[in-house]
Amino acid sequence: MEHASADHEFFRHAVERYANMVVRVAYHTVQNQSDAEDIAQEVFIKLLKQPSFHDDEHMKAWLLTVTINQCRDFKKSFWQRKTEALPEEQHSFNSEQQHSFDNEQQHVLDELWKLSPEYRNVLLD
């Protein structure tokens, strides 16, 4: 039973520490909050199946890589290719998200959006 408790604690730590980052990276890639949250959920489900990491930096790098790959898979999916976002969803953040960025981060985000997706994704990796 101790092993299950340790796994639960590890997963809770990962979600508390990195969920916001995963959602933001996904949002920057897919430009839709609901889709970004779905992608984050898939990323953390994959984390449940991952055996272990050397340290937090290793886990962070793994989460970023899996997030970008999930976003790529999402963008290649049949559903995504056959749907179009509503105009007001494009590049909009809800009030909670707006408060999660300071001025410098918002400036970097604005500059990031000016890049083509292929260059933007490289920087997010």
PyMOL commands that set and color helices and strands:
alter all, ss='L'
color gray80, all
select helices_A, chain A and resi 2-30+33-49+56-76+78-81+87-89+95-99+103-113+117-124
alter helices_A, ss='H'
color red, helices_A
deselect
rebuild
show_as cartoon
